[in-house]
Amino acid sequence: MYIYTVRPGDTLYQVALRNGIDPQAILAVNSIADPNRLVPGEALIIPVAGGMTTHTVRPGESLWSIAQSEGVPPERLQAANPIPPGALLPGEEVVVPTVTPPARQSVEVNAYVVVAVGELDLPMVTRMVNDLTYISLFDYRYDAAGVITPPPGSAAAAAALRRAGLGPLAVITDFDGTNFSPDLARAVMSDPVRTRAVSNALSVSQAQNLAGVLVDFENMYPADRPQYNTFIRTLTGQLRPAGLLLALAVAPKASDMPDQPWIGAFDYQTLGSLADRVNLMTYEWGWVGGPPRAVAPVNLVEQVVLYALKLMPPEKIWLGIPLYGYDWPLPRREGELAARVSPQGARNLAVERGVDIRYDGLAQSPWFRYTDETGRDHEVWFEDARSILAKFNLIRRYGLRGPSYWTLDTGFTQNWVLQRQYFDVRRFAPAA
């Protein structure tokens, strides 16, 4: 298979005819409901024999010269990369369709679900058992006394996931119902509460027959870095003898910056030595309260990966991948937030508004602008087959443990089609 970028005037029938396949095959792998409405600039997975690699652009290269060096027809390279002549930037990557499919890499796949709002569609998840290893159930909240309140329905969900052959993880947090609380995190990590908090994490895990816990403490005070290290060290000492996995969600950074809010408390080297898995939260550069930009620009994601690899082994790293985007109203107004959109929802919005989808070659992310019915402008950034492939290539290039999705979106078919093309997913193996 390869990725094709729709050009103005394309029809589904024409694209299928050029590739010698049934149009229904294209509809199926791209979750397109209306075959008569393609969006110029959108990425389609074309399910034909072959695969895709990427080529890092060197100074002076063009799509034509890359086609020559890679041995692919220039028109197919152009179709996969709708880049204007002369617009290639050194260091960015272009998709190269190939004759043979790539060798699949063995990975472990984690996906978050927010249990309390009904995101866990158990029948659908159990049908995807071959695509997932762990399901992280968000969120098990601490209070200031170190007591954990599991989300409603979590025990039944964990049992169903176990029966399906998936590993349920408790996402334990310092979320106070409104935000991640640095004061709550400090209380939980301090003596004598720390001992009780660790004991409660173990008790909840055993009571619900979980595979382990994923600690998601965010917005901690940078000065609490030593306390967080001690908390994780103590937790490791309790969970590991019980055969439970300990994963950590850590804020993304390309250097240490120990005094910076949100990221300073995370000591990558120490945490990497203590945890079984480290989930890099490589998303939210474009965030709900900020200006429009890519949620997970690959050029910045790669910087985080390279920094992490200096301090922890690649086989411990889950790469955080967002299965969502944002719709920002413009101009921005004080206190106004972006609306979250799914990849498929963003694509359908472009169809409804009759606008072309653009692609940022450096961030490796699709985006578009439209005007709503009130005359107000909007800018949307989201994920598609091209941006997902760019992130998968980081996992392959650096030998990472696998992807970790925030949050599970079973309807984003392109993601799962590509994952099956590039990876063999390890099945959950319960501790003896």
C-alpha positions in Angstrom: 0.0 0.0 0.0 1.0 3.6 -0.3 -0.4 7.0 0.6 -1.9 9.1 -2.2 -2.8 12.8 -1.8 -6.0 13.8 -3.5 -5.6 16.4 -6.3 -8.2 18.9 -7.5 -10.7 17.1 -9.8 -9.9 13.6 -8.5 -12.7 11.2 -8.2 -12.7 8.0 -6.2 -13.3 6.1 -9.4 -10.4 7.7 -11.2 -8.0 7.0 -8.3 -9.1 3.4 -8.1 -8.9 2.9 -11.9 -5.3 4.2 -12.0 -4.4 1.7 -9.4 -6.4 -1.2 -10.8 -8.5 -1.8 -7.6 -12.1 -1.7 -6.6 -13.2 1.8 -5.3 -14.8 0.0 -2.3 -11.3 -1.1 -1.2 -10.3 2.5 -0.9 -13.5 3.5 0.9 -13.0 0.7 3.5 -9.4 1.4 4.6 -10.1 5.2 4.8 -13.5 5.2 6.4 -15.0 7.4 3.7 -18.8 7.5 3.9 -19.6 9.4 0.7 -17.6 8.2 -2.3 -18.5 11.3 -4.3 -16.8 13.8 -1.9 -13.0 13.7 -1.8 -11.1 16.6 -0.4 -8.2 18.1 -2.4 -5.1 17.6 -0.1 -6.5 14.7 1.9 -4.4 11.6 2.3 -5.8 8.3 1.1 -4.2 4.9 1.8 -4.2 3.0 -1.5 -4.3 -0.8 -0.7 -2.1 -2.1 -3.5 0.9 -4.4 -3.3 4.0 -2.7 -1.9 4.8 -0.4 1.0 6.3 3.0 2.0 9.5 4.3 3.3 10.7 7.8 4.0 13.5 9.9 2.6 15.2 12.7 4.6 15.7 15.7 2.3 19.3 16.8 1.8 20.3 20.3 0.7 19.6 20.9 -3.0 17.3 17.9 -3.5 14.1 18.0 -5.4 11.2 15.6 -5.7 12.5 14.7 -9.2 16.1 14.0 -7.9 14.7 12.0 -5.0 12.5 9.9 -7.4 15.6 9.2 -9.4 17.7 8.2 -6.4 14.9 6.1 -4.9 14.0 4.4 -8.2 10.3 5.4 -8.1 8.2 7.1 -10.8 8.3 10.9 -10.2 4.5 11.1 -10.6 3.9 8.6 -7.8 6.3 10.4 -5.5 4.5 13.7 -6.3 1.2 12.0 -5.6 2.3 10.9 -2.2 3.8 14.4 -1.4 1.8 17.3 -2.8 4.6 19.8 -2.3 5.0 22.8 -4.7 8.2 22.9 -6.7 11.1 24.3 -4.7 9.3 23.9 -1.4 11.3 21.0 0.0 13.3 21.9 3.2 16.5 20.1 4.2 15.7 17.7 7.1 12.1 17.1 6.3 10.9 13.7 5.2 9.0 12.7 2.1 7.0 9.5 1.7 8.5 7.1 -0.8 6.2 4.4 -2.2 8.0 1.1 -2.7 7.4 -2.2 -4.5 7.8 -4.4 -1.5 6.1 -4.0 1.9 8.4 -3.2 4.9 9.5 -5.8 7.3 7.3 -5.5 10.4 8.8 -4.5 13.7 7.6 -6.1 16.9 6.0 -3.5 19.3 3.8 -3.2 22.3 0.8 -0.9 22.0 -0.8 1.1 24.8 -4.0 3.1 24.5 -5.7 5.3 27.0 -9.5 5.4 27.5 -11.4 7.8 29.8 -13.7 5.4 31.6 -15.9 7.9 33.4 -17.2 9.5 30.1 -18.0 6.2 28.4 -15.0 6.1 26.0 -14.5 2.4 26.6 -16.5 0.6 23.9 -15.7 -2.9 25.2 -17.2 -4.8 22.2 -15.2 -2.7 19.8 -12.0 -2.9 21.9 -12.2 -6.7 22.2 -12.5 -7.0 18.4 -9.2 -5.1 18.2 -7.3 -7.5 20.6 -4.7 -8.1 17.9 -3.9 -4.4 17.6 -3.5 -3.6 21.3 -1.4 -4.8 24.3 -2.5 -2.6 27.2 -5.5 -0.4 27.9 -4.8 2.4 30.4 -7.9 3.3 32.3 -8.1 7.0 33.1 -8.2 8.0 35.9 -7.7 6.6 39.4 -7.5 9.8 41.5 -5.5 10.3 44.6 -6.8 12.6 47.4 -4.4 14.4 49.8 -4.6 11.5 52.2 -3.3 9.1 49.6 -6.6 7.4 49.1 -7.4 6.3 45.5 -10.9 6.6 44.0 -11.2 4.3 40.9 -13.4 5.6 38.1 -16.9 4.2 38.0 -17.1 0.9 36.1 -13.4 0.4 36.2 -13.5 -3.0 38.0 -15.9 -4.5 35.4 -13.9 -2.9 32.5 -10.7 -4.4 33.8 -12.2 -7.8 34.1 -13.6 -7.7 30.6 -10.2 -6.5 29.2 -8.5 -9.4 31.0 -11.0 -11.9 29.5 -10.3 -10.4 26.1 -6.5 -10.9 26.5 -5.6 -7.3 27.1 -3.6 -5.8 30.0 -5.6 -3.2 32.0 -3.5 -0.5 33.7 -4.7 2.0 36.3 -3.8 5.5 35.4 -3.2 7.1 38.9 -3.3 10.8 38.8 -3.0 14.1 40.8 -6.1 15.3 39.0 -8.4 17.2 41.4 -11.5 17.2 39.1 -10.5 20.5 37.5 -6.8 20.3 36.8 -3.6 18.5 37.6 -2.8 19.8 41.1 0.8 20.4 42.2 -0.3 20.7 45.8 -2.1 17.4 45.6 0.9 15.7 44.1 3.1 17.2 46.8 0.8 15.9 49.5 0.7 12.4 48.1 4.5 12.2 47.7 5.4 13.5 51.2 5.8 11.4 54.3 3.8 9.9 55.9 1.2 9.9 53.1 3.6 8.4 50.6 3.7 5.0 52.3 -0.1 4.9 52.4 -0.4 6.1 48.8 1.9 3.4 47.5 0.2 0.7 49.5 -3.2 1.8 48.1 -1.9 1.7 44.5 -0.9 -1.9 45.1 -4.1 -2.8 46.8 -6.3 -1.3 44.1 -4.2 -3.1 41.4 -4.6 -6.4 43.1 -8.3 -6.0 44.0 -9.1 -5.2 40.3 -6.7 -7.8 38.9 -4.9 -5.1 36.9 -1.7 -5.6 35.0 -0.1 -2.7 36.8 -0.3 1.1 37.0 0.6 4.1 34.9 1.5 7.1 37.0 0.3 10.3 35.4 1.3 13.1 37.8 1.4 16.4 35.9 1.9 20.1 36.7 4.2 19.2 39.6 6.3 21.8 41.2 9.9 21.6 39.8 11.3 21.7 43.3 9.4 18.4 44.0 11.7 16.4 41.6 13.5 14.5 44.4 10.1 13.7 46.1 8.7 12.3 42.8 11.8 10.2 42.3 11.4 8.8 45.8 7.7 8.2 45.3 8.4 6.2 42.1 11.3 4.3 43.7 9.0 3.3 46.6 6.2 2.3 44.2 8.6 0.2 42.1 9.6 -1.6 45.3 6.0 -2.6 46.0 4.7 -3.3 42.5 7.6 -5.3 41.0 7.7 -8.1 43.6 3.9 -8.5 43.0 4.4 -9.0 39.3 2.8 -5.7 38.4 4.1 -3.3 35.6 5.0 0.3 36.4 4.6 2.8 33.6 5.2 6.5 33.9 3.7 9.4 31.8 6.3 12.1 31.5 6.1 15.6 30.0 8.1 16.0 26.7 11.4 17.9 26.7 14.5 18.1 24.5 16.8 19.0 27.4 16.6 18.8 31.2 15.3 22.3 32.2 14.9 21.3 35.9 13.4 24.7 36.9 10.7 24.9 34.2 7.0 24.4 35.1 5.3 21.2 33.9 8.6 19.5 32.8 11.2 20.3 35.5 10.0 17.6 38.0 10.8 14.8 35.5 14.3 13.4 35.9 14.4 11.2 32.8 17.6 9.4 33.8 16.4 8.3 37.2 12.8 7.6 36.1 14.1 5.6 33.2 16.1 3.4 35.5 13.1 2.8 37.8 10.1 2.3 35.5 9.2 -0.6 33.3 7.8 1.7 30.6 8.1 5.5 30.1 5.3 7.1 28.1 6.6 10.2 26.4 3.6 12.6 26.2 4.7 13.9 22.8 1.6 16.0 22.1 -0.1 19.2 23.0 2.3 21.6 21.4 -0.9 22.8 19.8 -3.2 22.8 22.8 -6.8 23.8 23.6 -5.8 27.2 25.1 -3.0 28.1 22.8 -2.5 29.4 19.3 -3.2 27.1 16.3 -0.4 24.7 15.5 0.3 21.0 15.0 -0.6 19.0 18.1 2.4 16.7 17.7 4.9 18.3 15.2 7.3 15.4 14.3 10.4 17.6 14.1 9.8 18.5 17.8 8.7 15.0 18.8 12.0 13.6 17.4 14.0 16.1 19.5 12.3 14.7 22.6 13.0 11.1 21.5 16.6 11.9 20.9 17.0 13.4 24.4 15.2 10.5 26.1 17.4 8.0 24.3 20.5 9.6 26.0 19.1 8.7 29.4 17.0 5.5 29.0 16.9 2.4 26.8 14.7 2.5 23.7 12.9 -0.7 24.7 11.3 1.1 27.7 9.9 4.0 25.6 6.3 4.3 24.5 5.9 7.1 22.0 2.8 9.2 22.8 0.6 9.7 19.7 -2.5 11.9 19.6 -5.5 10.5 17.8 -7.2 13.9 17.8 -6.9 17.5 16.7 -8.2 21.0 17.5 -10.4 23.5 15.8 -9.4 27.1 16.9 -11.7 30.0 16.3 -9.9 33.1 15.0 -9.1 35.7 16.0 -8.6 34.3 19.5 -10.5 35.8 22.3 -9.6 35.9 26.0 -10.4 32.6 27.7 -11.8 31.0 24.5 -10.8 27.4 24.0 -10.4 25.3 20.9 -12.8 22.5 20.1 -11.4 18.9 20.1 -12.0 17.0 16.8 -11.3 13.5 15.7 -9.2 12.8 12.6 -12.2 11.6 10.7 -14.3 14.5 12.1 -11.7 17.0 10.8 -11.7 15.5 7.4 -15.5 15.6 7.2 -15.5 19.2 8.4 -13.2 20.1 5.4 -15.7 18.3 3.1 -18.7 20.2 4.6 -16.9 23.6 4.4 -15.6 22.9 0.9 -12.0 23.7 1.7 -8.7 22.1 0.7 -6.5 20.3 3.2 -2.9 21.6 3.4 0.1 19.8 4.8 3.0 21.2 6.8 6.1 19.4 5.6 8.3 20.3 8.7 5.7 19.4 11.3 4.4 16.5 9.2 0.8 17.5 10.0 -2.3 18.3 8.0 -4.3 21.5 8.6 -6.9 23.7 7.0 -8.8 27.0 7.5 -12.5 27.6 7.0 -15.2 30.2 7.7 -18.2 29.3 9.8 -21.8 30.3 9.3 -21.3 33.4 11.4 -18.5 34.6 9.2 -15.8 33.7 11.8 -12.6 32.1 10.6 -11.2 28.8 12.1 -8.0 26.9 11.8 -7.9 23.1 12.3 -4.9 20.9 12.8 -5.3 17.1 13.1 -3.8 13.7 12.3 -4.0 11.7 9.1 -2.2 8.8 7.4 0.9 10.9 6.6 1.4 12.3 10.1 0.8 8.9 11.7 3.3 7.3 9.3 5.9 9.9 10.3 5.5 9.0 13.9 5.6 5.3 13.2 8.9 5.9 11.4 10.3 7.3 14.6 9.4 4.2 16.5 11.0 2.0 13.8 14.1 4.2 13.3 15.0 4.3 17.0 13.7 0.9 18.1 11.2 2.2 20.6 8.8 -0.1 22.6 5.8 1.0 20.6 3.0 3.6 20.3 0.9 4.9 23.2 -2.4 6.5 22.0 -4.2 9.4 23.7 -6.9 8.4 23.4 -8.2 5.2 21.7 -10.1 6.0 18.5 -11.2 2.8 16.8 -12.9 4.8 14.0 -9.6 6.3 12.7 -9.2 3.4 10.3 -6.0 4.8 8.6 -4.1 4.5 11.9 -4.9 0.8 12.3 -4.3 -0.1 8.7 -0.8 1.5 8.9 -0.1 -0.1 12.2 -0.9 -3.6 10.8 1.4 -2.8 7.8 4.4 -1.8 9.9 4.2 -3.6 13.2 3.6 -7.0 14.8 1.8 -6.3 18.0 2.9 -8.3 21.1 0.1 -9.9 23.0 -0.3 -9.2 26.6 1.5 -11.7 28.7 0.2 -11.9 32.3 2.8 -12.3 35.0 3.1 -15.9 36.3 
